Amino acid sequence: MKQMVLVTGAYGFIGRYVAKEYHENGYYVIGMGHGNWSSTDANLWGIDEFYNCDISIENLVKYAIDVDVIVHCAGSGSVGFSVENPLQDFERTVRTTYFVLEFIRKYSHNTKLIYSSSAAVYGISDKVLLEECSDLNPISPYGFHKKIVEDLCRMYVEQYSIKIVVLRLFSVYGNELKKQLLWDACKKIVGKNNLFYGTGKEKRDWIHVVDVARYFFVATQYVNEKFEIYNVASGHSTTVEDMLEILYFAYGTNQRPVFNGQVNSGNPMHYLADVNKIQDWNVKNKIHLSQGIKEYVRWFKNEEH
């Protein structure tokens, strides 16, 4: 029999790529979350069964008893949303994870859990290179809630011997992402409004979603009784200014971005991951930044927007 994985938030940007990666590696994939997907569309992303429902203990018992792995991608995915809607962000991120943890503890104790956390837990740091052991100082509700979930996961490992790995994702991009920098930039080019928030000197550690999905799959073999956290990133930082230069060139426009110079207190200036710990997994990133941006522009031009 095939091994089975449940991907929560499977309709979302990262969730659908994770589902496809597990499917391509021989898993039977169950998707759960919110989204209007036909079975045909779900199958295109490697999902054998998709349930449009809340992440609750009742639904997990109904659809996910004895799955081998749960990859928990459901939850809020926006700093801005969390600032405007902190309670909803808490419910989407913390509450749903509590349900997953309790489900495993009470009903499916042998199930492994891979949790999708974020570099936002680091917040403001004096360190240029962010290690998994670096102090956590989140500065947005989104970051605080991710930190709460990490603490919950640690507690469930120590108290109940649940098997969990946490992946701290840095700046994930790729086709299908309809928010954040690349999407906003393409929309601005279309609208001939090229004013961007910030200085352009902000640095981020970008990694393509295809490579992220591979890390999730490989993480399956590293889930055990020892609680582990891994940075998932490229280990290289790029300024927003440089990212946009690549994107504008790929788009084939003579327009140029302009920055308003304002600094967003909710977003740190610099993020760069120490990826030494994950190097032991021997996963080679497939998609270079310039290639990924070119593919994104091509995808955007074919989308209805």
LUMVEX-315481 format. One record per residue (C-alpha): x, y, z; residue in one letter. Coordinates in steps of 0.2 Angstrom, whole numbers, plus 5000, padded with zeros to 4 digits. Layout:
// residues N
x=X; y=Y; z=Z; code=A
...
END
This chain:
// residues 305
x=5000; y=5000; z=5000; code=M
x=5005; y=5018; z=4997; code=K
x=5011; y=5029; z=5011; code=Q
x=4998; y=5043; z=5015; code=M
x=5001; y=5061; z=5018; code=V
x=4989; y=5074; z=5023; code=L
x=4993; y=5092; z=5017; code=V
x=4983; y=5105; z=5026; code=T
x=4981; y=5121; z=5017; code=G
x=4983; y=5111; z=5001; code=A
x=4974; y=5124; z=4990; code=Y
x=4987; y=5137; z=4995; code=G
x=5003; y=5143; z=4986; code=F
x=5015; y=5132; z=4996; code=I
x=5003; y=5118; z=5000; code=G
x=4999; y=5113; z=4982; code=R
x=5018; y=5112; z=4978; code=Y
x=5021; y=5101; z=4993; code=V
x=5006; y=5090; z=4988; code=A
x=5013; y=5088; z=4971; code=K
x=5030; y=5084; z=4977; code=E
x=5024; y=5070; z=4988; code=Y
x=5013; y=5063; z=4974; code=H
x=5028; y=5062; z=4963; code=E
x=5037; y=5052; z=4976; code=N
x=5024; y=5039; z=4977; code=G
x=5012; y=5045; z=4991; code=Y
x=4994; y=5045; z=4992; code=Y
x=4989; y=5063; z=4995; code=V
x=4975; y=5070; z=5005; code=I
x=4972; y=5089; z=5004; code=G
x=4962; y=5098; z=5017; code=M
x=4958; y=5117; z=5018; code=G
x=4948; y=5131; z=5010; code=H
x=4947; y=5132; z=4991; code=G
x=4935; y=5128; z=4977; code=N
x=4944; y=5115; z=4968; code=W
x=4936; y=5102; z=4956; code=S
x=4943; y=5084; z=4958; code=S
x=4952; y=5087; z=4941; code=T
x=4961; y=5103; z=4946; code=D
x=4966; y=5095; z=4963; code=A
x=4973; y=5080; z=4953; code=N
x=4984; y=5091; z=4943; code=L
x=4993; y=5096; z=4959; code=W
x=4994; y=5077; z=4964; code=G
x=4980; y=5078; z=4976; code=I
x=4970; y=5061; z=4977; code=D
x=4957; y=5068; z=4988; code=E
x=4953; y=5086; z=4993; code=F
x=4941; y=5091; z=5007; code=Y
x=4935; y=5110; z=5007; code=N
x=4933; y=5111; z=5026; code=C
x=4940; y=5119; z=5042; code=D
x=4955; y=5111; z=5050; code=I
x=4946; y=5104; z=5065; code=S
x=4949; y=5088; z=5076; code=I
x=4932; y=5082; z=5070; code=E
x=4937; y=5084; z=5051; code=N
x=4955; y=5077; z=5055; code=L
x=4947; y=5061; z=5063; code=V
x=4935; y=5059; z=5048; code=K
x=4948; y=5061; z=5034; code=Y
x=4965; y=5058; z=5041; code=A
x=4966; y=5044; z=5054; code=I
x=4982; y=5034; z=5052; code=D
x=4990; y=5045; z=5039; code=V
x=5009; y=5043; z=5039; code=D
x=5013; y=5061; z=5038; code=V
x=5004; y=5078; z=5041; code=I
x=5012; y=5093; z=5032; code=V
x=5003; y=5108; z=5041; code=H
x=5004; y=5122; z=5028; code=C
x=4987; y=5129; z=5033; code=A
x=4987; y=5146; z=5042; code=G
x=4989; y=5165; z=5038; code=S
x=5003; y=5169; z=5026; code=G
x=5004; y=5188; z=5028; code=S
x=5012; y=5200; z=5040; code=V
x=5000; y=5214; z=5034; code=G
x=4985; y=5203; z=5037; code=F
x=4991; y=5199; z=5054; code=S
x=4993; y=5217; z=5059; code=V
x=4976; y=5222; z=5053; code=E
x=4967; y=5206; z=5059; code=N
x=4977; y=5199; z=5074; code=P
x=4963; y=5188; z=5081; code=L
x=4960; y=5180; z=5064; code=Q
x=4978; y=5177; z=5061; code=D
x=4979; y=5169; z=5079; code=F
x=4965; y=5157; z=5074; code=E
x=4971; y=5153; z=5057; code=R
x=4989; y=5149; z=5064; code=T
x=4989; y=5144; z=5082; code=V
x=4971; y=5137; z=5084; code=R
x=4972; y=5126; z=5068; code=T
x=4989; y=5119; z=5074; code=T
x=4983; y=5115; z=5091; code=Y
x=4969; y=5105; z=5083; code=F
x=4982; y=5095; z=5073; code=V
x=4993; y=5092; z=5088; code=L
x=4978; y=5086; z=5098; code=E
x=4972; y=5075; z=5084; code=F
x=4989; y=5066; z=5083; code=I
x=4990; y=5065; z=5102; code=R
x=4973; y=5057; z=5104; code=K
x=4969; y=5048; z=5088; code=Y
x=4985; y=5045; z=5077; code=S
x=5000; y=5045; z=5088; code=H
x=5012; y=5037; z=5075; code=N
x=5008; y=5051; z=5062; code=T
x=5023; y=5062; z=5059; code=K
x=5021; y=5081; z=5058; code=L
x=5030; y=5093; z=5048; code=I
x=5026; y=5111; z=5052; code=Y
x=5028; y=5126; z=5040; code=S
x=5035; y=5140; z=5051; code=S
x=5043; y=5157; z=5046; code=S
x=5059; y=5167; z=5047; code=A
x=5047; y=5180; z=5054; code=A
x=5050; y=5172; z=5071; code=V
x=5068; y=5180; z=5071; code=Y
x=5061; y=5198; z=5070; code=G
x=5074; y=5211; z=5074; code=I
x=5091; y=5203; z=5076; code=S
x=5109; y=5210; z=5079; code=D
x=5115; y=5195; z=5069; code=K
x=5118; y=5196; z=5050; code=V
x=5117; y=5177; z=5048; code=L
x=5102; y=5170; z=5057; code=L
x=5105; y=5152; z=5064; code=E
x=5091; y=5141; z=5071; code=E
x=5098; y=5144; z=5088; code=C
x=5097; y=5163; z=5086; code=S
x=5087; y=5173; z=5099; code=D
x=5069; y=5175; z=5093; code=L
x=5062; y=5193; z=5093; code=N
x=5046; y=5194; z=5082; code=P
x=5039; y=5211; z=5078; code=I
x=5022; y=5207; z=5070; code=S
x=5007; y=5197; z=5076; code=P
x=5012; y=5184; z=5062; code=Y
x=5029; y=5182; z=5069; code=G
x=5023; y=5180; z=5087; code=F
x=5010; y=5167; z=5082; code=H
x=5022; y=5157; z=5072; code=K
x=5033; y=5157; z=5088; code=K
x=5019; y=5152; z=5099; code=I
x=5016; y=5137; z=5087; code=V
x=5034; y=5132; z=5088; code=E
x=5033; y=5132; z=5107; code=D
x=5018; y=5122; z=5106; code=L
x=5026; y=5109; z=5095; code=C
x=5041; y=5108; z=5107; code=R
x=5029; y=5105; z=5121; code=M
x=5020; y=5091; z=5112; code=Y
x=5036; y=5083; z=5108; code=V
x=5043; y=5084; z=5126; code=E
x=5026; y=5080; z=5135; code=Q
x=5018; y=5067; z=5123; code=Y
x=5033; y=5060; z=5112; code=S
x=5025; y=5066; z=5096; code=I
x=5036; y=5067; z=5081; code=K
x=5038; y=5084; z=5074; code=I
x=5050; y=5094; z=5063; code=V
x=5048; y=5113; z=5060; code=V
x=5054; y=5121; z=5044; code=L
x=5057; y=5140; z=5045; code=R
x=5054; y=5146; z=5028; code=L
x=5062; y=5162; z=5022; code=F
x=5056; y=5172; z=5007; code=S
x=5047; y=5159; z=4996; code=V
x=5042; y=5164; z=4978; code=Y
x=5036; y=5156; z=4962; code=G
x=5022; y=5153; z=4950; code=N
x=5005; y=5154; z=4958; code=E
x=5010; y=5167; z=4971; code=L
x=4997; y=5181; z=4969; code=K
x=5004; y=5193; z=4983; code=K
x=5020; y=5200; z=4989; code=Q
x=5034; y=5208; z=4980; code=L
x=5034; y=5200; z=4963; code=L
x=5015; y=5200; z=4961; code=W
x=5014; y=5218; z=4966; code=D
x=5028; y=5223; z=4954; code=A
x=5020; y=5215; z=4939; code=C
x=5004; y=5223; z=4943; code=K
x=5012; y=5240; z=4945; code=K
x=5020; y=5238; z=4928; code=I
x=5003; y=5234; z=4920; code=V
x=4996; y=5249; z=4929; code=G
x=5011; y=5260; z=4925; code=K
x=5013; y=5264; z=4944; code=N
x=5030; y=5260; z=4949; code=N
x=5031; y=5267; z=4967; code=L
x=5037; y=5255; z=4980; code=F
x=5037; y=5256; z=4999; code=Y
x=5054; y=5256; z=5007; code=G
x=5071; y=5260; z=5002; code=T
x=5075; y=5246; z=4990; code=G
x=5090; y=5241; z=5001; code=K
x=5080; y=5229; z=5011; code=E
x=5088; y=5211; z=5009; code=K
x=5079; y=5195; z=5009; code=R
x=5084; y=5177; z=5007; code=D
x=5074; y=5170; z=4992; code=W
x=5070; y=5152; z=4988; code=I
x=5059; y=5145; z=4974; code=H
x=5044; y=5135; z=4980; code=V
x=5049; y=5120; z=4970; code=V
x=5064; y=5119; z=4980; code=D
x=5055; y=5122; z=4996; code=V
x=5043; y=5108; z=4992; code=A
x=5058; y=5096; z=4990; code=R
x=5064; y=5101; z=5007; code=Y
x=5047; y=5097; z=5015; code=F
x=5047; y=5079; z=5007; code=F
x=5065; y=5076; z=5012; code=V
x=5061; y=5082; z=5030; code=A
x=5050; y=5066; z=5031; code=T
x=5065; y=5055; z=5035; code=Q
x=5071; y=5067; z=5048; code=Y
x=5056; y=5067; z=5059; code=V
x=5059; y=5058; z=5075; code=N
x=5057; y=5059; z=5094; code=E
x=5070; y=5073; z=5094; code=K
x=5062; y=5090; z=5091; code=F
x=5072; y=5099; z=5077; code=E
x=5070; y=5116; z=5068; code=I
x=5078; y=5119; z=5051; code=Y
x=5080; y=5135; z=5041; code=N
x=5074; y=5133; z=5023; code=V
x=5082; y=5146; z=5012; code=A
x=5095; y=5148; z=4999; code=S
x=5109; y=5155; z=5010; code=G
x=5111; y=5171; z=4999; code=H
x=5103; y=5188; z=5002; code=S
x=5097; y=5199; z=4988; code=T
x=5091; y=5217; z=4989; code=T
x=5073; y=5222; z=4984; code=V
x=5081; y=5234; z=4972; code=E
x=5091; y=5220; z=4963; code=D
x=5076; y=5208; z=4963; code=M
x=5065; y=5222; z=4954; code=L
x=5079; y=5225; z=4942; code=E
x=5079; y=5207; z=4936; code=I
x=5060; y=5207; z=4936; code=L
x=5058; y=5223; z=4926; code=Y
x=5071; y=5217; z=4913; code=F
x=5062; y=5200; z=4911; code=A
x=5046; y=5209; z=4909; code=Y
x=5053; y=5219; z=4894; code=G
x=5048; y=5236; z=4900; code=T
x=5057; y=5253; z=4900; code=N
x=5048; y=5257; z=4916; code=Q
x=5059; y=5258; z=4932; code=R
x=5054; y=5256; z=4950; code=P
x=5054; y=5271; z=4962; code=V
x=5056; y=5269; z=4981; code=F
x=5047; y=5281; z=4994; code=N
x=5061; y=5279; z=5007; code=G
x=5049; y=5274; z=5021; code=Q
x=5054; y=5260; z=5032; code=V
x=5041; y=5248; z=5038; code=N
x=5043; y=5244; z=5056; code=S
x=5034; y=5227; z=5054; code=G
x=5047; y=5221; z=5042; code=N
x=5066; y=5220; z=5047; code=P
x=5079; y=5227; z=5035; code=M
x=5089; y=5211; z=5032; code=H
x=5086; y=5193; z=5032; code=Y
x=5099; y=5180; z=5028; code=L
x=5098; y=5162; z=5034; code=A
x=5112; y=5151; z=5040; code=D
x=5108; y=5135; z=5030; code=V
x=5123; y=5124; z=5037; code=N
x=5111; y=5113; z=5047; code=K
x=5100; y=5108; z=5032; code=I
x=5116; y=5105; z=5021; code=Q
x=5117; y=5088; z=5028; code=D
x=5101; y=5083; z=5019; code=W
x=5111; y=5085; z=5003; code=N
x=5096; y=5093; z=4993; code=V
x=5102; y=5104; z=4979; code=K
x=5092; y=5119; z=4974; code=N
x=5085; y=5117; z=4956; code=K
x=5080; y=5134; z=4952; code=I
x=5092; y=5149; z=4952; code=H
x=5084; y=5166; z=4956; code=L
x=5085; y=5174; z=4939; code=S
x=5078; y=5159; z=4931; code=Q
x=5064; y=5158; z=4944; code=G
x=5059; y=5177; z=4941; code=I
x=5059; y=5175; z=4922; code=K
x=5047; y=5160; z=4924; code=E
x=5036; y=5170; z=4936; code=Y
x=5035; y=5184; z=4923; code=V
x=5030; y=5172; z=4910; code=R
x=5017; y=5164; z=4921; code=W
x=5010; y=5181; z=4926; code=F
x=5008; y=5187; z=4908; code=K
x=4997; y=5171; z=4905; code=N
x=4986; y=5174; z=4920; code=E
x=4970; y=5184; z=4920; code=E
x=4972; y=5198; z=4932; code=H
END
